């Protein structure tokens, strides 16, 4: 049976739905706002390459006057590290029947687009998170392994994360993607940025030195706050997200900490970044798109015009650029 995939949606409608998808997805794209952005041009390659140049070792010897017989000048080669990644493709969609579209009192298509956008944002964000938290730098709230954890996050954990990044010469974030539009950047006061779970945020808000975002919002302006930003502690600005990873029942026996099974602590991951610790590369102009198929658009495969779909598709790649510029805190959270 012949099937046509030509959609019956006009270009103007497609542009509207794409804009709507991005609007709906943006609040859930936490990690999308922090990594280095480098779109992949169409018609180039399925791979992206980042090139990192190493610093030169500090010289500690004096230069002598050169002689023809024994000059002591020696140039060094540049240290180059290439980081590559391959485009991945993900997507999902919702099927709507003619019966639903024609008999429902509410605007089902609009609701479907809202759900579609949320699913796109959460799915892409989890992909970014899974790439990033494969980094090797980790700080345990107590003990030397995840299974030892029996303490909630505290101020010392945050200070240790800052020390780790500063010792590695990680740069602080000085710009962020505009929270109000999702386009362009605005300057911010230099700071490291962390992404934490709401359960961890509950503990952070009770720590000495915590500043709620409302206390400095007027200083930075509305565009100077990130979506989900809740406050600052020891030079780290925290963004709250339910996409922050939880390892259920992965810690040690502990009272007063959240536990899915009721015996050992759940372990919460708080990712802390410097600037350019990871990169994200969507396919230019087609990184995240809406795909609409109207009733009957499948030709003879839907000869009664009964099925319509609304879907999203993501094509891009995320890679860790410098593992030294990020770390993660693993800790429990107060129950």
N, C-alpha and C positions, 0 to 999 in steps of 0.2 A: 504494500500500500504506500503510495507516494505521500510524503509529508513535507510541507513547507514550513520553514522556521521564520519567515518574514513576519515581523510584528506590524500591527496596524496602528501603532501609536506615532503621532507626529513628532518631529524633532523638538518642537517647542515643549510638548508634553514630556518627552524624555528628559530634556534639560531640567524641567520642573521637578520631576521625580528624583533625578540625581541630586539636585540641590536639597530636596527634602530628606533624602537618605543621609546625606552628610550632616544635615542639621540634627537629625534624630540620633545619628551614631556618635557625634562629636563628644557628648558628655561621658561616654563610656570608653573613649579612646585616651586613657590616661597616659600610657607609655608613648603614644603618638606625639605628645607635646614636648617630649624631653630629649629624644635622640637626635643625632645629626641627620638632616634630611638631604637626600640626593636622589631625585627622581630619575628613573631609567628611561631615556628617550626611546620612542617607538622605532622599530626597525633596526635595532642595534644588536642586542644579545640577550640571552636568558641569564647571563651572569653579570655580576657587578664586582668591581675591584676597588678596594680602598688601599691607599699606600700610606704607610706611616714611616716617618723618618726618625731615627733614634738620635738622642743628644750625644755630643762629644764628651769624652772623659775630661775631667778637670786636669789641667797640666800643672805640675808642681816643680818643674825644673827650670833653671835659668838658661837663657840662650847665650852661648858664647859667640865671640866674634867669628864670622865664617872665614874659613881658609880654603884655599884651592885643594889642599890635600885631604882634609877631613871635615867637610861640612856636616853639621849636626841637625840639619833641617830634614824633617820627614813628614810628608803630608799623610793624612788618614783618609780612608775611604768612608763614604756615607754609609750608615747602617740603615737598611731598608727592609721593612716588613710589609708584605702584601696580605690583605685580608679579603677573601672572596666569598661570595654567596650566590646561590642559584634561586631564581624566581620560583615561588610556590604559588599555587592557586587554590583558593577555598571559596565556598559559597553555600547558599541555602535559599529556600524559597517556600512560598505558601501557595497552595492551590485553592481557587475559589470557583464554585459552581455557579451556573446561571441562576439556579434556584436561590442561592444565598444572596447574590447580587441584586436580584429582582424583587425579593420579598422582605428583606431585612429593613427595619425602620431606621437603623443607624447607618452611617457611611462606612460600610465594611471595608472598602478599598483603602480609605484613609487610615482606619485602625490597623489594617494589615501592613501598610507602609510604616506605621509607627513601630509595630512589633518587628518588622523586617529590619528597620534601622537599628533598633536596640540589639538585635541578634548579630548584626554585622559588626557593630562597635565592640560588643563583648567578645565575639569570636576572634577578631583581629587583635584585640588587646591581649587576649590569652596567648595567642601565637607570639606576640612580642615578648610577653612576660616569660614564656617558656624558654625562649632563646636567651634572654638576659640572665635568668636565674641559674643558668648552667655555668656561670662564672665560678672561679675557684676560691675567691676571697670570702671568708665567712667569719662572723663573730658570734660566739655562743654566750648567752646570758650567764650561764654557769656550766662548768664541766668542759669536756674536750670533744664531745660528740652530741649529735641530736638526741640520742637515747638518754643522755645525762640530764637533759633540760628539766628543771623543776622551779624556775624563777621567771617572773614576768619581766618585760623590758623595763629598764630604768635609765636614768640620766647618764650613768657611767657607760652603758652600752652605746649611747649616742655619741658621747665624747670619744670613745675608742674608734667608732666608725670615722669620725672627723679626723682623728689622728692618723688613721690608716691612709685616708685619701690625701691628707696634707703631706705625709711622708713620701707618698708616691708622686708628689708634684701635680696632683689632679687639680685642674682649674675649676673654679666655682662657676655656676651658671650666672650669666649676666643678661641673658635675654630669654624670653619664653614666647611660645605661640600665643597670640591674642586670644584670651578667653571669650571675648564678646563676639568675635567673627571667625576664629579658627584660621585666619589668613594673616600672614605677616608676623613680625615679632615686635615686642616692646622691651625696653631695658628694665632690669630689676636690680635691686641691691644684691651684690654678689653673695651667693649662698649655694650650698649643696642642697639637693632635693631628694626626699625619700617618699616612697609609696608604702602606705601601711593599711592594714585591715581595720574596719570599724572597731573590732574588739580590742585591738592594740591602741587605737586612738583613745578609747575610754581610759586606759591606763596612762597614756601620755599626758592627757589633760590634767591629771592630778599631780604631776611631777613639779618639783621646784624649778623655777625658771621658765616654765611654759608660757608662751605668749599666744593668745588667741588671734586668729587672722584679723578679726575686727579691730584689734588694737593698732595695727599698722596699715590697714586697708587705705586710710585716707592719705598716708604717706606715699604709697605706691600707685594709687588710683585703681579704678575698677579693672582696667586692662592689665594691671600689674599683679593681679591675683590669678592663680591657675584654677581651672575648674576643679572643685573638690579640695582646694587648699584649706586646711583647718588651723594651722598655726606653725610656730617656730620654736625650736629648742636647740641651744648651743650651736647656732649657726646653720642649722638644717631646717629647711622649710618642708612641712609634711603635707602630702596629698593623700586623701583617704579614698580607697577603692575596694569594693567587694571582690575585685579580681586578684587582690593580693593572695598569695598561696597559703594554704593551711595544710599541714601534715597531721591528719587526725590520729590521735592516740599514738604519737610517735615519740613522746618524751618519756620522762621518768614519773614515778608515782609522786603526786604532789597535791596538797590540799589548797583550796582557794583559787585554783586555776581551771580554766575552761577545759572540759574533757568530754569528747563525744561518747566514749564508752563508760565514763564514770570512774576509771581506775588510774590511767596515766594521762599526763597532760597532752593537749593538742599543741603543736608547734606552729607558730606564726612566723612568716617570713616578711621582713621589712627591708626593701631594697633601697640602697643609698647611692646616689650617682654624683659624679662630677660631670663637667661638660665634655661632650664627645666620647663618652664611654661606650656608646653603641650607635649604630647607624641604621636607618630605615630607608628603604628604597622602593617606593611604589612605582608601578609602571606609569609613566607620565600621561596624565589625562584619562587613564583607565585603571587607576589603582583600586578604586572602590566605586562600583557602578550599580545602578538599578537596571534590571531587565524585566520588561513588561510584555506579557503575551496576552492579547485580548481573546475573547470568546471566538472560536473558529479560526484562530491564526495558525493552527496546526494543519489546516487544509482538510483532506479526507480522513485524517486521524481523529478529527473532532468535527465530523460532518453535521452534527446536530448543534454545534456552537454551545457546548455545555461547560467547557473548561477554560478558565483564565488563571494565569499565574503572575505572581509578583515576587521577584527574587533579587538577591544581591550577589556580586562576585568580586573577590579581591585577588589582585595579582601584585606581588611584590616580594621583598625579602628583608629580613632583619639580621644583623650580625653584630657581635661584640667587637668593637674596634680596639679597645685597650682594657684588658681585664684589671689593670692596676688602678683604673679610674672609677671603679665601682666596688661595692662590698654589700653584703647582706647581713642583717642581724636576725638570728633565730632565737626566739624566746617564747615563753608562754604568755597568756593573757588572763587577767583577772576574771573570775567567773561572775 
